[in-house]
Amino acid sequence: MSSEHVKVSGVTYKRPEDGYFEKRQLQRAAGLFGLWGLAIAAVISGDFSGWNFGLDVGGFGGLLIAFAILVVMYYGLMFSIGEMAAAMPHTGGAYSFARSAMGPWGGFITGLAETIEYVATTAVIVFFSASYADGIASELLGVSLPGWAWWLILYAVFIALNASGAKIAFQFAIVVSIISLGILLVFSVMAATSGLFSWDNLFNIVPEAGQTAFLPFGWEGILWAIPFAVWFFLGIEELPLAAEESHNPARDIPKAGLWARTTLIVFGLLILFFNTGILGAEQVRTAGEPLLDGFRAMVGDEAAAILGLIALIGLLASLQGIMFAYGRNMYSLSRAGYYPKALSVTNKQKVPFVALVVGGIIGFLALLAIEVLTAVDAEGAGAVAGAIVLNIAVWGAMLAYMMQAISFLILRRKLPNIERPYRSPWGVPGAVLAAVIAGISFVGYLINPAFQTAIAGIAVIYVIMLIAFAVRGRHNLVLAPEEEYAVEASKK
């Protein structure tokens, strides 16, 4: 192929070698139900672990209000994403939308934020899955492994699962999503009929001076609780990353997103009320496996371990779903030249195996680093480590959310006449709401003293990546589908 260079918007596109795109092919394997399963699988672990740290900073009232605020944000965001995904059905997803709206820099800033979100989210799920797995193994087998051993096992198994092909991945997502929802429903019914549920348990955190039982840490606690309330929804926005593997992305991605978020709202509220209501907010607020603790309270340790083994499926569902997301995110940015091009090479099953492995290595090393940094906190170090990685993930998510909402607003004005098979029912107001809520939440992470060190660390890495792109990356881009669409659209 010609070595011709094309310069557009301050970047240089280099024609790739022969066979470049043939080595980077994906396979269409997902229908509407498969996309719904992927969205549920990506998120559902948030009902099993992580959300409860919101009680520790906001109390039940603060976490409940944060949940309600995020319902509004996710409706506005997902309606906007549905419109853009139907118009631009590329694997790049958020990066693709921002690239068309704000140029290569906007695309890279957004895509990099999503990489941080999904790699960190995978690490969080591995962390909590290891906690569940070790607790179950200790109860049933008398076997306990160090955290790093569980992390290695989980990463290896699920990289292998994702590498086995998109069809298997989507089928797995459907099955584990249904099982996970079944587990949550069983837990909720058991909790409601156990006699342990008490409304007073929701508000048993001793309030700070001058505060109330509903908001024990004051109104400020709502802002601090948002990163943990996000855990009930984070990952659902990955659906556009499956566009090139969906049979009918323009129709199915918006519809699957609506079905999935409605499902997640219902089950999130069930767990928020019943898990807290049978144990008490004070006990749940820093628990590593709150759902398993809830089962223990109802049926005892041994029976709970058996139920917990089933409950572990929920965490593993999200491990598969989010791993899919970081693999496709890194694949699309690599295919276009923003990341090293080797990351986008696919295997015989047409899966970006290299991206899956590299993302897994980064996540594993991040967990090791944070474990070392939190080891000085002998009491509750594990909970601190999980919360730190969780906040890094949500920091990246909120930045990506802001950029996607802004992209929607720009594209409505910049490209008013492009074909939009689906239009957001909330339109411009919905995108504005999403951008404002995400922006306030993003600022909240920056000013929260509990997580400033972690956020500063990831921000430094982010800036280094931007500098690398400015110096070298922007001169080595490739006209991948997302880039070609953006370049052609800008001419109209």
C-alpha positions in Angstrom: 0.0 0.0 0.0 1.2 3.6 -0.6 3.2 5.3 2.1 1.3 8.5 1.4 0.8 10.8 4.4 -2.4 12.8 5.1 -2.3 15.8 7.4 -5.6 16.8 9.0 -6.4 18.8 12.2 -2.8 18.9 13.4 -2.2 15.2 13.1 -0.6 13.0 10.4 -2.2 9.8 9.0 0.2 7.3 7.6 -1.0 4.6 5.2 -0.6 1.3 6.9 1.2 -1.7 5.4 -0.7 -4.3 3.3 -2.9 -6.5 5.4 -3.1 -4.1 8.3 -6.8 -4.2 8.7 -7.0 -7.9 7.8 -5.0 -8.6 11.0 -7.4 -6.5 13.0 -10.8 -7.9 12.2 -13.7 -8.5 14.6 -16.7 -10.8 14.2 -20.4 -9.9 14.4 -21.9 -12.1 17.0 -24.3 -10.1 19.2 -28.1 -9.6 19.0 -30.3 -7.5 21.3 -30.3 -10.0 24.1 -26.5 -10.4 23.9 -26.0 -6.7 24.2 -28.4 -6.5 27.2 -26.4 -9.4 28.8 -23.1 -7.6 28.2 -24.4 -4.4 29.8 -25.8 -6.2 32.8 -22.7 -8.4 33.2 -20.5 -5.3 33.1 -22.3 -3.6 35.9 -23.8 -6.2 38.1 -20.8 -6.7 40.4 -21.6 -3.3 41.8 -24.6 -4.8 43.6 -22.3 -7.4 45.3 -19.4 -5.1 46.5 -18.2 -1.6 46.4 -21.4 0.4 46.6 -21.4 0.0 50.4 -18.4 2.3 50.9 -20.9 5.1 50.1 -22.5 4.5 53.5 -19.1 5.2 55.1 -18.9 8.7 53.7 -22.6 9.7 53.1 -24.7 7.5 55.3 -27.8 5.8 53.9 -29.5 9.1 53.1 -26.5 10.5 51.3 -26.0 7.3 49.3 -29.7 7.2 48.4 -29.7 10.8 47.1 -26.5 10.1 45.2 -28.2 7.1 43.6 -31.2 9.3 42.5 -28.9 11.9 41.1 -27.0 9.3 39.1 -30.3 7.8 37.7 -30.9 11.2 36.1 -27.3 11.4 34.8 -27.3 7.9 33.3 -30.6 8.4 31.6 -29.4 11.6 30.0 -26.0 10.1 29.1 -27.3 6.8 27.7 -29.9 8.4 25.6 -27.2 10.6 24.1 -24.8 7.7 23.7 -27.6 5.7 22.0 -28.1 8.5 19.4 -24.4 8.8 18.7 -23.8 5.0 18.6 -26.6 4.6 16.0 -25.2 7.3 13.8 -21.5 6.2 14.3 -21.5 2.4 14.9 -17.8 2.0 15.4 -15.9 0.0 18.0 -14.3 3.2 19.3 -17.5 4.2 21.1 -16.7 7.3 23.3 -13.4 8.0 21.5 -15.2 7.8 18.2 -17.9 10.3 19.3 -15.4 12.8 20.7 -13.1 12.4 17.6 -15.9 13.5 15.3 -17.0 16.3 17.6 -13.7 17.7 18.9 -11.0 16.4 16.6 -8.1 14.0 17.4 -7.2 15.6 20.7 -10.8 15.3 21.9 -10.9 11.7 20.8 -7.6 10.8 22.5 -8.5 12.6 25.8 -11.8 10.7 25.9 -10.5 7.4 24.8 -7.7 7.5 27.4 -10.1 8.3 30.1 -12.1 5.3 29.2 -9.0 3.1 29.2 -8.3 4.2 32.8 -11.9 3.6 33.7 -12.1 0.1 32.3 -8.7 -1.1 33.3 -9.2 0.2 36.9 -12.7 -1.2 37.1 -11.5 -4.6 36.1 -8.9 -4.4 38.8 -11.6 -3.4 41.4 -13.7 -6.4 40.4 -10.7 -8.7 40.6 -10.0 -7.3 44.0 -13.5 -8.0 45.3 -13.8 -11.3 43.5 -10.7 -12.5 45.2 -12.1 -11.4 48.6 -15.3 -13.4 48.0 -13.4 -16.4 46.6 -11.0 -16.6 49.5 -13.8 -16.3 52.0 -15.7 -19.1 50.4 -12.6 -21.3 50.0 -11.7 -20.8 53.7 -15.2 -21.8 54.8 -15.7 -24.8 52.5 -12.2 -26.1 52.0 -10.1 -24.6 54.7 -7.9 -23.1 52.0 -6.7 -19.5 51.9 -4.5 -17.9 49.2 -2.8 -14.5 49.2 -4.6 -11.8 47.3 -2.0 -11.7 44.5 -2.5 -15.4 43.8 -6.3 -15.0 43.4 -5.7 -12.0 41.2 -3.4 -13.9 38.9 -5.9 -16.8 38.6 -8.8 -14.5 37.9 -7.0 -12.5 35.2 -5.7 -15.6 33.5 -9.0 -17.4 33.5 -11.0 -14.4 32.1 -8.5 -13.3 29.6 -8.7 -16.9 28.2 -12.5 -16.7 28.3 -12.6 -13.4 26.4 -10.0 -14.6 23.9 -12.1 -17.6 23.0 -14.3 -15.6 20.8 -17.0 -12.9 20.8 -19.9 -15.4 20.4 -18.8 -17.3 23.5 -18.3 -14.1 25.4 -21.8 -12.8 24.6 -23.4 -16.2 25.5 -21.5 -16.3 28.7 -22.7 -12.7 29.5 -26.3 -13.6 29.0 -26.1 -16.7 31.2 -24.2 -15.1 34.1 -26.4 -12.0 34.0 -29.5 -14.1 34.4 -28.0 -16.1 37.2 -26.7 -13.0 38.9 -30.1 -11.3 38.8 -31.6 -14.5 40.1 -29.2 -14.5 43.1 -30.0 -10.9 43.9 -33.7 -11.6 43.7 -33.4 -14.6 46.0 -31.4 -12.5 48.5 -34.0 -9.8 48.4 -36.9 -12.2 49.0 -34.9 -13.9 51.9 -34.1 -10.6 53.4 -37.7 -9.4 53.2 -39.0 -12.5 54.9 -36.1 -13.2 57.4 -37.4 -11.0 60.1 -34.0 -9.3 60.3 -34.9 -6.3 58.1 -35.4 -3.1 60.1 -35.8 0.5 58.9 -33.8 1.6 61.9 -30.8 -0.4 60.6 -30.7 1.9 57.6 -29.9 4.9 59.9 -27.8 3.4 62.7 -24.6 5.3 61.8 -23.9 7.7 64.6 -24.2 11.2 63.1 -21.5 13.8 63.4 -22.2 16.7 65.7 -25.1 18.8 64.3 -26.1 16.2 61.7 -29.0 13.9 61.3 -29.5 10.1 61.2 -30.6 10.4 57.6 -27.5 12.5 56.6 -25.0 11.6 59.4 -22.1 13.4 57.5 -24.2 16.3 56.3 -25.0 17.4 52.8 -21.4 17.1 51.8 -21.7 13.4 52.2 -23.9 13.2 49.1 -20.9 14.3 47.0 -18.5 11.9 48.7 -21.1 9.1 48.2 -21.4 9.6 44.4 -18.3 7.6 43.4 -19.7 4.6 45.2 -23.3 5.0 44.0 -21.8 5.0 40.5 -20.9 1.4 41.2 -24.5 0.5 40.6 -24.3 1.6 37.0 -20.6 2.0 35.9 -19.9 0.0 32.8 -23.3 0.2 31.1 -21.9 2.9 28.8 -19.6 0.3 27.2 -22.3 -0.9 24.8 -21.1 1.2 21.8 -17.7 -0.7 22.0 -19.6 -3.7 20.7 -20.9 -1.9 17.6 -18.7 -3.8 15.1 -19.6 -7.1 16.8 -23.4 -6.4 16.8 -25.7 -7.6 14.1 -27.8 -4.4 14.1 -26.1 -1.8 16.3 -28.2 1.2 15.2 -31.4 -0.6 16.5 -30.1 -2.8 19.3 -27.6 -0.6 21.2 -30.1 2.1 22.2 -32.7 -0.5 23.1 -30.3 -2.7 25.1 -29.1 0.3 27.0 -32.7 1.3 28.0 -33.6 -2.3 29.1 -30.3 -2.7 31.0 -30.5 0.6 33.0 -34.1 -0.1 34.0 -33.1 -3.5 35.2 -30.1 -2.1 37.1 -32.1 0.6 38.9 -34.6 -1.9 40.2 -32.0 -4.4 41.5 -29.8 -1.6 42.8 -32.5 -0.3 45.0 -33.4 -3.8 46.3 -29.8 -4.4 47.4 -29.3 -0.9 48.8 -32.4 -1.3 51.0 -32.3 -5.0 51.9 -28.5 -5.5 52.3 -28.3 -2.5 54.5 -31.6 -3.1 56.3 -30.7 -6.6 57.6 -27.2 -5.9 58.7 -27.2 -2.2 59.5 -25.4 0.6 57.8 -22.7 0.7 60.5 -21.7 -2.9 59.8 -22.1 -2.7 56.0 -20.2 0.5 55.5 -16.7 -1.0 55.1 -17.5 -4.7 54.4 -15.5 -6.4 51.7 -18.3 -8.7 50.8 -21.6 -7.2 52.0 -23.9 -9.6 50.1 -22.1 -12.6 51.5 -22.3 -11.0 55.0 -26.0 -10.7 54.5 -26.3 -14.3 53.6 -24.3 -15.2 56.7 -26.7 -13.3 58.9 -29.6 -15.1 57.5 -28.4 -18.7 57.2 -25.1 -19.0 59.0 -21.5 -19.2 57.9 -21.5 -22.7 56.2 -24.7 -22.3 54.3 -23.7 -18.7 53.4 -20.4 -20.0 51.9 -22.4 -22.2 49.5 -24.7 -19.3 48.6 -21.6 -17.1 48.3 -20.2 -19.5 45.8 -23.2 -18.8 43.7 -23.1 -15.1 44.4 -19.5 -15.0 43.2 -20.9 -15.5 39.7 -22.2 -11.9 39.8 -18.7 -10.6 40.3 -17.3 -12.9 37.6 -20.0 -11.7 35.3 -18.7 -8.2 35.6 -15.1 -9.3 35.3 -15.9 -10.7 31.9 -18.0 -7.7 30.8 -15.5 -5.0 31.8 -12.6 -7.0 30.4 -14.4 -7.0 27.1 -14.7 -3.2 27.4 -11.0 -2.4 28.0 -10.0 -4.9 25.3 -12.2 -3.2 22.7 -11.3 0.3 23.9 -7.6 -0.3 23.6 -8.1 -2.2 20.3 -9.9 0.8 18.7 -7.3 3.4 19.9 -4.5 1.1 18.8 -6.0 0.4 15.4 -6.1 4.1 14.8 -2.5 4.6 16.0 -3.1 6.4 19.3 -1.7 3.4 21.2 1.0 1.0 19.9 -0.4 -0.7 16.9 0.4 -4.2 18.1 -2.3 -3.9 20.7 -5.0 -4.1 18.0 -3.9 -7.4 16.4 -6.6 -10.0 16.7 -6.2 -13.8 17.2 -7.8 -16.6 15.2 -11.1 -16.0 17.0 -11.0 -12.3 15.9 -10.5 -11.1 19.5 -7.9 -8.4 20.4 -5.9 -10.8 22.6 -2.8 -8.6 23.0 -4.9 -5.7 24.3 -6.6 -8.1 26.8 -3.2 -9.3 28.1 -1.6 -5.8 28.4 -4.7 -4.4 30.1 -4.6 -7.3 32.5 -0.9 -6.8 33.3 -1.5 -3.1 34.0 -4.4 -3.8 36.3 -2.5 -6.5 38.2 0.5 -4.2 38.7 -1.8 -1.5 39.9 -3.3 -3.8 42.5 0.1 -4.8 43.7 1.3 -1.2 44.0 -1.8 -0.1 46.0 -1.5 -3.2 48.3 2.0 -2.1 49.1 1.0 1.5 49.7 -1.9 0.5 52.0 0.0 -2.2 53.9 0.9 0.4 56.5 -2.8 0.6 57.4 -3.0 -2.7 59.1 -6.6 -2.2 60.1 -8.9 -2.0 57.1 -6.1 -1.8 54.6 -8.0 -4.0 52.2 -11.1 -1.9 52.2 -8.9 1.2 51.6 -7.2 -0.4 48.7 -10.5 -1.4 47.0 -11.9 2.1 47.6 -8.8 3.8 46.1 -8.9 1.7 42.9 -12.7 2.2 42.7 -12.2 6.0 42.8 -9.6 5.9 40.1 -12.0 4.0 37.9 -14.8 6.5 38.6 -12.5 9.5 38.0 -11.8 8.2 34.5 -15.5 7.4 34.0 -16.7 10.9 34.9 -14.2 12.5 32.6 -15.3 10.2 29.8 -19.0 11.0 30.6 -18.4 14.7 30.4 -16.6 14.4 27.1 -19.4 12.2 25.6 -22.2 14.6 26.7 -20.2 17.5 25.3 -19.6 15.6 22.1 -23.4 15.0 21.8 -24.0 18.7 22.1 -21.3 19.6 19.6 -22.5 17.0 17.1 -26.1 18.2 17.2 -24.8 21.6 16.0 -21.8 20.6 13.9 -23.4 17.7 12.0 -27.1 18.4 12.1 -27.9 16.6 8.9 -26.1 13.2 9.5 -28.4 10.2 9.5 -29.6 9.5 13.1 -31.5 6.2 13.1 -32.2 6.8 16.8 -32.7 10.2 18.5 -32.4 10.9 22.2 -35.9 11.5 23.8 -34.2 13.8 26.3 -32.2 15.6 23.6 -30.0 18.6 24.4 -31.4 19.0 28.0 -30.5 15.4 28.8 -27.0 15.8 27.6 -26.6 19.1 29.6 -27.8 17.4 32.8 -25.4 14.5 32.2 -22.5 16.8 31.6 -23.3 19.0 34.7 -23.7 16.1 37.1 -20.6 14.3 35.8 -18.6 17.6 36.0 -19.7 18.2 39.6 -18.8 14.6 40.5 -15.4 14.9 38.8 -14.6 18.0 40.8 -15.8 16.2 44.0 -13.1 13.5 43.4 -10.4 16.2 43.0 -11.3 17.9 46.3 -11.9 14.8 48.4 -8.9 14.6 50.7 -9.3 10.8 51.2 -8.4 10.1 47.5 -6.3 13.1 46.4 -3.0 11.1 46.4 -4.5 8.3 44.2 -6.1 10.8 41.8 -2.9 12.8 41.6 -1.0 9.7 40.7 -3.3 8.7 37.9 -3.5 12.3 36.7 0.3 12.3 36.3 0.1 9.2 34.2 -2.7 10.8 32.2 -0.6 13.9 31.5 2.4 11.8 30.5 0.3 10.0 28.0 -0.9 13.3 26.6 2.6 14.6 26.2 3.6 11.3 24.4 0.8 11.8 22.0 1.7 15.4 21.4 5.4 14.5 20.7 5.0 11.3 18.8 1.6 9.7 18.7 -0.2 12.3 16.6 2.2 11.9 13.8 1.5 8.2 13.4 -2.2 7.8 13.1 -4.1 5.5 10.8 -7.4 6.1 8.9 -9.3 3.5 10.9 -13.1 3.6 10.5 -13.6 6.1 13.4 -10.9 8.4 11.9 -12.1 8.1 8.3 -15.7 8.9 9.3 -14.6 12.0 11.2 -12.4 13.2 8.4 -15.1 12.8 5.8 -17.9 14.3 8.1 -15.8 17.4 8.6 -15.8 18.1 4.9 -19.6 18.2 4.7 
